Amino acid sequence: MVRREENGSEAVMSEATAEKLWTVSECARFLQMSVSWVYKQVGANAIPHAHLGSRLRFHPQRIREYAQTIGANDGARAKVIPLRKRTV
């Protein structure tokens, strides 16, 4: 199987390494975010994606790398807010 890369080169992929591209809902499910959030990230060109005709698709490995990147960046800024006990 031959796949055309963004830079115009061709990458040869074996059937064993070829992985099905994800749809918007599959990407959202993996990231545990809403579909609308994924569309917003695509609109901001913040998430790796591909347009196949009028369809959006996501390469699973690139999304995994993206998730690790944002997880590492967001972890440094995250605050822990303790929950207060409810009094009845």
Helices and strands as residue ranges (DSSP letters): E 2-4, E 10-12, H 24-31, H 35-43, E 50-52, E 55-57, H 60-77
